[in-house]
Each structure stands twice: as structure tokens, then as C-alpha cells.
Amino acid sequence: MAIDKAWTAASFRRNTGDLAAETQAGRPMSGIRDLPRVVAAGGGVPIDEAGVLFGAIGVSGGPGGEADESCARAGIKAVADELSF
């Protein structure tokens, strides 16, 4: 699940929590949920700087998507100084 959250965040260049809200049933982008590997649930966060995508991180297993996303953001923050942005 975490790998696919990272894949989704990198592919769509957005947090998977935001994608979850935009792809609810009845919304124009709801069909995205039917694509292979797409996980529209919180926990996937793209890693970018100044519009350049470096990758993404995915976290799964917390008590809900908000906790997973918080953990992903903390992970990015923990290594931000070592990333060459």
C-alpha cells in the first residue's frame, strides 16, 4: 500500500489525501480510482522543490490517512538537509 501511495503521489504530483477528496464517487475525477496502482488515500506525499519532482514517499499502517501523511511529511523533513534541492 505504501509503495502505491508513493507511486500515486509521484504520478499525479500531489498528496494522495488531496486526491482522495477529488476522486470521491460522483466527482469528475472519480474514475482515477479504477486505474492500476492508484491509491487515493492519505499517506503519499511528493518530494519536490521549485517545481522539480524528485520522487515521493508513501506511508501506510497508521490510524488513518491523516496520520500516514503526517508521518510522510516528518520523514521528508528529517532528511531535507541531506537532499540536494
Protein Blocks (a to p, Z undefined) as FASTA:
>chain_A
ZZmmmmmmmmnopafklmmmmmgghiaklmmmmpghiacdehiacddeehiafbdcddeh
iacjklmmmmmmmmmmmmmmmpcZZ
